Amino acid sequence: MFAYSSIEQYHAQLQEGQVDCVRAVLHYTARIRETASLNAFIEVYEAEALDRARQLDAKRQAGAPMGKLHGVVIALKDVICYKDHKVSAASGILENFTSIYSATAVERLLQEDAIIIGNCNCDEFAMGSTNENSSYGPVRNAADPERVPGGSSGGSAVAVQSGCCMVSLGTDTGGSVRQPADFCGIIGMKPTYGRISRYGVIAYASSFDQIGIFGNNIPDVAQVLQVIAGADEFDSTLSQKPVEDYPALLQTGKKYRFAWLREALEHPSLDPAIASAIKEKIESLRKEGHTVEPVEFDMLEYIVPAYYILTTAEASSNLSRYDGVRFGHRTQQPGLDLTEFYKQNRAEGFGKEVKRRIMLGTFVLSAGYYDAYFTRAQKVRNLIRQRTEQIFAQYDFILLPTSPSTAFKIGEKTKDPIEMYLADIYTVMANLAGIPAIALPLFKHPNGLPFGLQVMANRFQELPLLEVSAQLMRR
């Protein structure tokens, strides 16, 4: 019987001969079949994963050194390219498209002996907060299959939640790793913008997108981050700062300075049980000797509008390449001129939510509206960055809820996109400011569903963020 608790424990078992990589892969592929109704995976690379597992077992038994992720079974969100494998962003426009190269993050996983088990369902082009906007159908929450898992990286979250892999990768544009982690009761980390290469990630909003990591414990997340972070010549937005050895440097027991945003915890949209649990945690931290103080943040009401103006504008530009001419879906309607051909390809290939965001983005970039919307939103983004920097001049971390509620029922919010967008109120701040943030599964709601605490740190302060997260998870 194979059981997994951490990469460190798994590697110890491999070295002692208690398990092997083949047994691990067989365990996870069986588990994927058992949980197929959750619809977390689009494609499972069973034969390929088994072949790689055999190679890794032979390599280890021959005495070769083990990579940092030797035999670690990892799933990828269906926006992350893996050479010679299909990648579609869960969209009909890219149906049956096969990637001709691997994302830098994937290359680094493979260099450290990881095993890629499959690609995971997501909201189309990472646009959504429920994983209902997918051409492959909705993903279901393993805690309650009638509820959403969160989005857009819902499949990647459920893959970890349901025990179908050890860790997984998602992407986070406005909370798409942290919110599903919160709904599924697992850890979800979004690093600083520019910490992990975006090369090989299908773009939604290029100045917001960042690969994130799902896991069940902090050392696993730290290990994966240490492997995939760092400079890359294929991504000009990437920082040249050296990557710290996150797993080796993790320490706990320090005393920290926490800020919490009064407007966030007293917001009328926040579930009272979530607010109460976080306030109790704040008081607990204060009793343990940490500095925990409320700060004023009068820009909360501007965060969601600014985010959606800027991201949809970038999406309008990024998704213009999907025209059905060079690759992707092509209409079978005869007798169309070139313009109608383009229109029909995109009308048939894109889903409703993607069309909505493309049109909104095109509108805010149009003549006469550019300054009124896009330019003002950029100014708001800059003010949010400045205010965030002011907070971090006095405090180590910002504490926030991750979502206003626990996971809601499938179909509950699909008729009101505005209500759905407002559910991102606590997560998009980190993407606007470009700072790292993590969702920690600390609590259980009276309704029986998990929820957690979101912790944000200053730019490139991933190590302190992981340290405080490990400390919070031990309580």
C-alpha positions as CSV (number, residue, x, y, z in Angstrom):
1,M,0.0,0.0,0.0
2,F,1.5,3.3,-1.1
3,A,1.1,6.3,1.1
4,Y,2.5,9.8,0.6
5,S,3.1,12.5,3.1
6,S,6.0,14.6,1.8
7,I,8.8,14.7,-0.8
8,E,11.3,14.2,2.0
9,Q,9.6,11.1,3.4
10,Y,9.1,9.7,-0.1
11,H,12.7,10.1,-1.0
12,A,13.7,8.4,2.2
13,Q,11.5,5.5,1.3
14,L,13.0,5.3,-2.2
15,Q,16.5,5.2,-0.8
16,E,15.6,2.5,1.7
17,G,13.9,0.4,-1.0
18,Q,10.5,0.5,0.7
19,V,8.8,1.9,-2.4
20,D,9.8,2.6,-6.0
21,C,8.7,5.1,-8.6
22,V,6.7,2.6,-10.6
23,R,4.6,1.8,-7.5
24,A,4.0,5.5,-7.0
25,V,2.8,6.0,-10.5
26,L,0.5,3.0,-10.4
27,H,-1.0,4.3,-7.2
28,Y,-1.7,7.7,-8.7
29,T,-3.1,6.5,-12.0
30,A,-5.4,4.1,-10.1
31,R,-6.5,7.1,-8.0
32,I,-7.2,9.2,-11.1
33,R,-9.5,6.5,-12.4
34,E,-11.3,6.2,-9.1
35,T,-11.9,10.0,-9.0
36,A,-12.7,10.4,-12.7
37,S,-16.1,11.9,-11.9
38,L,-14.5,15.0,-10.5
39,N,-13.2,15.8,-14.0
40,A,-9.9,17.2,-12.7
41,F,-7.8,15.7,-15.6
42,I,-8.1,16.3,-19.3
43,E,-5.4,13.8,-20.3
44,V,-3.4,11.3,-18.2
45,Y,0.0,10.2,-19.4
46,E,-0.1,6.8,-17.9
47,A,2.2,4.8,-20.2
48,E,4.7,7.6,-20.5
49,A,4.8,8.2,-16.7
50,L,5.3,4.4,-16.1
51,D,8.2,4.4,-18.6
52,R,9.8,7.3,-16.9
53,A,9.3,5.8,-13.5
54,R,11.1,2.6,-14.6
55,Q,14.0,4.7,-16.0
56,L,14.3,6.6,-12.7
57,D,14.2,3.4,-10.7
58,A,17.0,1.9,-12.8
59,K,19.0,5.2,-12.5
60,R,18.7,5.2,-8.7
61,Q,19.5,1.5,-8.3
62,A,22.6,2.0,-10.4
63,G,23.8,4.5,-7.8
64,A,23.2,7.7,-9.8
65,P,22.4,10.8,-7.7
66,M,18.7,11.6,-7.2
67,G,17.3,14.9,-8.5
68,K,15.6,17.2,-6.1
69,L,12.2,16.0,-7.4
70,H,13.2,12.4,-8.2
71,G,10.1,10.4,-8.8
72,V,7.8,13.2,-7.6
73,V,4.5,12.9,-9.5
74,I,3.3,16.3,-10.7
75,A,0.2,17.5,-12.7
76,L,0.1,20.5,-15.0
77,K,-2.6,23.0,-15.6
78,D,-3.8,22.9,-19.3
79,V,-2.2,26.3,-20.0
80,I,1.4,25.1,-19.4
81,C,3.1,23.7,-22.5
82,Y,4.7,20.3,-22.5
83,K,6.4,19.3,-25.7
84,D,4.6,16.7,-27.9
85,H,1.6,16.8,-25.6
86,K,-1.8,18.5,-26.2
87,V,-2.4,21.9,-24.6
88,S,-5.7,23.7,-25.1
89,A,-6.3,26.2,-22.3
90,A,-9.6,24.2,-21.9
91,S,-10.8,26.0,-25.1
92,G,-12.4,24.8,-28.3
93,I,-10.2,27.2,-30.2
94,L,-7.1,25.1,-29.4
95,E,-8.8,21.7,-29.6
96,N,-6.2,19.0,-30.5
97,F,-3.3,21.5,-30.6
98,T,0.0,19.8,-29.7
99,S,2.8,21.9,-28.1
100,I,6.1,22.0,-30.0
101,Y,8.1,23.0,-26.9
102,S,8.0,22.8,-23.1
103,A,7.6,25.6,-20.7
104,T,10.7,26.6,-18.8
105,A,9.1,25.4,-15.6
106,V,8.4,22.0,-17.1
107,E,11.9,21.7,-18.4
108,R,13.2,22.4,-14.9
109,L,10.9,19.8,-13.3
110,L,12.1,17.2,-15.7
111,Q,15.8,18.1,-15.2
112,E,15.3,17.3,-11.5
113,D,13.7,13.9,-12.2
114,A,10.0,14.8,-11.8
115,I,7.3,12.6,-13.4
116,I,4.5,14.5,-15.2
117,I,1.3,12.5,-14.7
118,G,-1.1,14.5,-16.8
119,N,-2.7,17.9,-17.6
120,C,-5.6,19.3,-15.6
121,N,-8.9,20.9,-16.5
122,C,-9.2,24.7,-15.9
123,D,-11.4,27.7,-16.8
124,E,-11.0,28.5,-20.5
125,F,-7.8,30.6,-21.0
126,A,-7.7,30.8,-17.2
127,M,-10.7,33.1,-17.2
128,G,-13.0,32.2,-14.2
129,S,-13.3,31.6,-10.5
130,T,-15.2,28.3,-10.5
131,N,-13.8,26.0,-13.2
132,E,-17.2,26.0,-14.9
133,N,-15.9,27.9,-18.0
134,S,-14.2,24.9,-19.7
135,S,-14.9,23.1,-23.0
136,Y,-14.3,19.9,-21.1
137,G,-17.1,20.5,-18.5
138,P,-16.9,21.7,-14.9
139,V,-14.5,20.3,-12.3
140,R,-16.1,19.1,-9.1
141,N,-14.8,19.7,-5.5
142,A,-13.7,16.5,-3.9
143,A,-15.0,17.8,-0.5
144,D,-18.5,18.0,-2.0
145,P,-19.0,17.1,-5.7
146,E,-22.0,19.4,-6.0
147,R,-19.7,22.4,-5.3
148,V,-17.1,24.2,-7.4
149,P,-13.4,23.8,-6.7
150,G,-12.6,27.4,-7.4
151,G,-10.8,28.6,-10.5
152,S,-9.2,29.0,-12.8
153,S,-6.8,26.3,-11.7
154,G,-9.6,24.1,-10.3
155,G,-8.4,20.9,-11.9
156,S,-4.8,21.3,-10.5
157,A,-6.3,22.0,-7.0
158,V,-8.6,19.0,-7.1
159,A,-5.7,16.7,-8.4
160,V,-3.8,17.4,-5.1
161,Q,-7.0,17.5,-2.9
162,S,-8.1,14.1,-4.1
163,G,-4.7,12.5,-3.9
164,C,-4.1,12.1,-7.6
165,C,-0.6,13.6,-7.5
166,M,1.9,14.8,-5.0
167,V,2.0,18.5,-6.1
168,S,0.7,20.4,-9.1
169,L,1.2,23.6,-11.0
170,G,-1.4,26.2,-11.8
171,T,-1.4,29.8,-12.9
172,D,-2.5,32.8,-10.9
173,T,-3.6,35.9,-12.7
174,G,-6.0,37.3,-10.0
175,G,-6.2,34.5,-7.4
176,S,-6.4,31.4,-9.7
177,V,-4.1,29.4,-7.4
178,R,-5.0,30.8,-4.0
179,Q,-8.8,30.7,-4.3
180,P,-9.1,27.1,-5.5
181,A,-6.6,26.1,-2.8
182,D,-8.9,27.8,-0.3
183,F,-12.0,26.0,-1.6
184,C,-10.2,22.6,-1.6
185,G,-8.4,22.8,1.7
186,I,-4.9,22.7,0.4
187,I,-1.9,25.1,0.1
188,G,-1.7,27.4,-2.9
189,M,1.2,29.8,-3.5
190,K,1.6,32.6,-6.0
191,P,5.2,33.8,-6.1
192,T,6.3,37.4,-6.9
193,Y,5.7,38.4,-10.5
194,G,9.0,37.7,-12.3
195,R,10.1,34.9,-9.9
196,I,9.1,32.0,-12.3
197,S,9.4,32.1,-16.0
198,R,6.2,32.6,-18.0
199,Y,7.8,31.1,-21.1
200,G,5.5,28.3,-22.3
201,V,2.5,29.5,-20.4
202,I,-0.5,30.4,-22.6
203,A,-1.1,34.0,-21.8
204,Y,-4.3,35.6,-20.4
205,A,-2.9,38.9,-19.0
206,S,0.9,39.1,-19.4
207,S,1.6,41.6,-16.7
208,F,-0.4,39.6,-14.1
209,D,0.1,35.9,-15.0
210,Q,2.4,33.8,-12.7
211,I,2.8,30.1,-12.3
212,G,1.8,28.9,-8.8
213,I,2.2,25.7,-6.8
214,F,-0.4,23.5,-5.1
215,G,0.7,21.1,-2.3
216,N,-0.2,19.6,1.0
217,N,2.7,20.9,3.1
218,I,5.1,23.9,3.0
219,P,8.4,22.0,2.4
220,D,7.0,20.4,-0.7
221,V,5.9,23.8,-2.1
222,A,9.3,25.3,-1.1
223,Q,11.1,22.4,-3.0
224,V,9.2,22.9,-6.2
225,L,9.6,26.7,-6.0
226,Q,13.3,26.3,-5.6
227,V,13.5,24.1,-8.7
228,I,11.4,26.2,-11.1
229,A,12.2,29.7,-10.0
230,G,15.0,31.8,-11.5
231,A,16.3,33.7,-14.5
232,D,15.4,32.6,-18.0
233,E,16.6,34.1,-21.3
234,F,13.2,33.4,-22.8
235,D,11.3,35.7,-20.4
236,S,12.4,39.3,-20.4
237,T,10.1,40.2,-17.5
238,L,11.9,37.7,-15.2
239,S,14.0,38.9,-12.3
240,Q,17.7,38.2,-12.2
241,K,17.7,37.9,-8.5
242,P,19.4,34.7,-7.3
243,V,17.0,31.9,-6.1
244,E,17.4,31.0,-2.5
245,D,17.5,27.4,-1.3
246,Y,14.0,27.6,0.2
247,P,13.8,24.1,1.7
248,A,17.2,24.2,3.4
249,L,16.8,27.7,4.8
250,L,13.2,27.3,6.2
251,Q,13.2,28.2,9.9
252,T,10.3,28.8,12.2
253,G,9.8,30.3,15.6
254,K,10.5,33.9,14.7
255,K,8.4,36.8,15.8
256,Y,6.8,38.8,13.0
257,R,5.0,42.1,12.4
258,F,1.5,41.4,10.8
259,A,-0.9,43.9,9.3
260,W,-4.5,43.2,8.7
261,L,-6.8,45.3,6.5
262,R,-9.7,46.6,8.5
263,E,-11.8,47.2,5.4
264,A,-11.3,43.6,4.3
265,L,-12.3,41.9,7.6
266,E,-15.2,44.2,8.1
267,H,-16.4,44.0,4.5
268,P,-20.2,43.2,4.2
269,S,-19.5,40.5,1.6
270,L,-17.3,38.4,4.0
271,D,-18.9,35.3,5.6
272,P,-19.3,36.0,9.4
273,A,-17.8,32.6,10.3
274,I,-14.7,33.3,8.1
275,A,-14.3,36.8,9.6
276,S,-14.6,35.3,13.1
277,A,-12.0,32.6,12.6
278,I,-9.5,35.0,11.1
279,K,-10.0,37.4,14.0
280,E,-9.4,34.6,16.5
281,K,-6.2,33.7,14.6
282,I,-5.1,37.3,14.8
283,E,-5.7,37.4,18.6
284,S,-3.8,34.1,18.9
285,L,-0.8,35.5,17.1
286,R,-0.8,38.6,19.3
287,K,-0.8,36.4,22.4
288,E,2.2,34.5,21.0
289,G,4.3,37.7,20.9
290,H,3.8,38.8,17.3
291,T,2.9,42.3,16.4
292,V,-0.5,42.3,14.8
293,E,-2.2,45.6,14.0
294,P,-5.0,46.8,11.8
295,V,-4.1,49.2,9.0
296,E,-6.4,51.4,6.8
297,F,-6.6,50.5,3.1
298,D,-9.1,52.8,1.5
299,M,-8.6,51.4,-2.0
300,L,-10.3,48.1,-1.6
301,E,-13.3,49.1,-3.6
302,Y,-11.1,50.0,-6.6
303,I,-9.2,46.8,-6.7
304,V,-11.6,44.6,-8.7
305,P,-12.6,47.2,-11.3
306,A,-9.0,48.1,-12.0
307,Y,-8.0,44.4,-12.2
308,Y,-10.8,43.6,-14.7
309,I,-10.1,46.6,-16.9
310,L,-6.4,45.9,-17.2
311,T,-6.6,42.1,-17.5
312,T,-9.4,42.1,-20.1
313,A,-7.4,44.7,-22.1
314,E,-4.4,42.5,-22.1
315,A,-6.5,39.5,-22.9
316,S,-8.0,41.3,-25.9
317,S,-4.5,41.7,-27.3
318,N,-3.1,38.3,-26.3
319,L,-6.1,36.3,-27.7
320,S,-6.1,38.1,-31.1
321,R,-3.6,35.5,-32.4
322,Y,-6.3,32.8,-32.2
323,D,-7.8,33.2,-35.6
324,G,-8.0,29.6,-36.9
325,V,-5.6,30.3,-39.8
326,R,-2.2,29.2,-38.4
327,F,-3.5,26.7,-35.8
328,G,-6.5,25.8,-33.7
329,H,-10.2,25.6,-34.5
330,R,-11.3,26.2,-38.1
331,T,-14.9,26.6,-39.2
332,Q,-16.3,24.2,-41.7
333,Q,-18.8,26.7,-43.0
334,P,-18.3,27.2,-46.8
335,G,-18.3,30.3,-48.9
336,L,-17.0,32.8,-46.3
337,D,-14.8,35.8,-47.1
338,L,-11.7,36.3,-45.0
339,T,-13.3,38.6,-42.4
340,E,-16.3,36.3,-41.9
341,F,-13.9,33.3,-41.8
342,Y,-12.0,34.9,-38.9
343,K,-15.2,35.9,-37.1
344,Q,-16.8,32.4,-37.4
345,N,-13.6,30.7,-36.2
346,R,-13.5,32.8,-33.1
347,A,-17.3,32.6,-32.5
348,E,-17.3,28.8,-32.6
349,G,-13.9,28.3,-30.8
350,F,-14.3,30.7,-27.8
351,G,-16.7,30.2,-24.9
352,K,-19.1,32.8,-23.6
353,E,-16.9,34.1,-20.7
354,V,-13.8,34.5,-22.9
355,K,-15.9,36.4,-25.5
356,R,-17.2,38.6,-22.8
357,R,-13.7,39.5,-21.6
358,I,-12.3,40.0,-25.1
359,M,-15.1,42.4,-25.9
360,L,-14.7,44.3,-22.6
361,G,-11.0,44.6,-23.2
362,T,-11.5,45.8,-26.7
363,F,-13.9,48.4,-25.5
364,V,-11.6,49.8,-22.8
365,L,-8.8,50.1,-25.3
366,S,-10.9,51.8,-28.0
367,A,-10.5,55.4,-29.0
368,G,-12.4,57.7,-26.7
369,Y,-12.4,55.2,-23.8
370,Y,-8.7,54.4,-23.4
371,D,-7.9,57.4,-21.1
372,A,-11.2,57.1,-19.3
373,Y,-10.7,53.4,-18.4
374,F,-7.4,51.9,-19.2
375,T,-5.2,54.8,-18.2
376,R,-7.1,55.4,-15.0
377,A,-6.9,51.8,-14.1
378,Q,-3.1,51.9,-14.6
379,K,-3.0,54.9,-12.2
380,V,-5.0,52.9,-9.6
381,R,-2.6,50.0,-10.0
382,N,0.3,52.3,-9.3
383,L,-1.4,53.7,-6.2
384,I,-2.1,50.2,-4.9
385,R,1.6,49.3,-5.4
386,Q,2.7,52.4,-3.5
387,R,0.2,51.8,-0.7
388,T,1.3,48.2,-0.4
389,E,5.0,49.3,-0.2
390,Q,4.1,51.7,2.5
391,I,2.5,48.9,4.5
392,F,5.6,46.6,4.1
393,A,7.9,49.4,5.2
394,Q,6.3,48.8,8.7
395,Y,5.2,45.2,8.6
396,D,6.5,41.8,7.4
397,F,3.1,40.4,6.2
398,I,-0.4,41.3,5.4
399,L,-3.2,39.0,6.6
400,L,-6.4,38.7,4.5
401,P,-9.2,36.2,3.8
402,T,-8.7,34.4,0.6
403,S,-12.4,34.3,-0.5
404,P,-15.6,35.9,0.9
405,S,-17.2,32.5,1.2
406,T,-16.5,28.8,1.1
407,A,-17.1,26.8,-2.1
408,F,-20.5,27.4,-3.5
409,K,-22.8,25.2,-5.5
410,I,-22.1,24.5,-9.2
411,G,-24.2,26.9,-11.2
412,E,-25.0,29.2,-8.3
413,K,-23.2,32.3,-9.6
414,T,-23.1,31.7,-13.4
415,K,-26.1,34.0,-14.1
416,D,-24.4,37.0,-12.6
417,P,-20.8,37.6,-13.8
418,I,-20.5,40.8,-11.7
419,E,-21.1,38.8,-8.5
420,M,-18.6,36.3,-9.7
421,Y,-16.0,39.0,-10.4
422,L,-16.5,40.5,-6.9
423,A,-15.6,37.2,-5.4
424,D,-12.0,38.0,-6.3
425,I,-11.9,41.0,-4.0
426,Y,-9.2,39.6,-1.6
427,T,-6.9,37.9,-4.1
428,V,-6.4,40.4,-7.0
429,M,-4.4,42.8,-4.8
430,A,-1.3,40.6,-4.8
431,N,-1.4,40.4,-8.6
432,L,-1.9,44.2,-9.0
433,A,1.0,44.8,-6.7
434,G,3.1,41.9,-8.1
435,I,3.8,40.5,-4.6
436,P,3.9,36.9,-3.4
437,A,0.9,35.5,-1.5
438,I,-0.1,32.1,-0.2
439,A,-3.4,30.5,0.9
440,L,-3.2,28.3,4.0
441,P,-5.9,25.7,4.9
442,L,-6.3,26.5,8.6
443,F,-10.0,26.3,9.3
444,K,-13.3,24.4,8.8
445,H,-16.5,26.3,8.4
446,P,-19.7,25.3,10.3
447,N,-21.0,24.0,7.0
448,G,-18.2,21.4,7.0
449,L,-16.2,23.0,4.1
450,P,-12.5,24.1,4.4
451,F,-11.3,27.7,4.2
452,G,-8.1,29.4,5.2
453,L,-6.0,32.4,5.7
454,Q,-4.2,34.4,3.0
455,V,-0.7,35.8,3.8
456,M,1.0,38.3,1.6
457,A,4.7,39.4,1.7
458,N,6.8,42.1,0.0
459,R,8.3,41.4,-3.4
460,F,10.8,38.5,-3.6
461,Q,10.2,37.7,0.1
462,E,9.2,34.1,-0.7
463,L,11.5,32.7,2.0
464,P,10.0,34.6,4.9
465,L,6.5,33.9,3.5
466,L,7.3,30.2,3.5
467,E,8.8,30.4,7.0
468,V,5.7,32.1,8.5
469,S,3.4,29.7,6.6
470,A,5.2,26.7,8.1
471,Q,4.8,28.3,11.5
472,L,1.1,28.9,11.0
473,M,0.5,25.4,9.6
474,R,2.0,23.8,12.7
475,R,-0.7,25.3,15.0
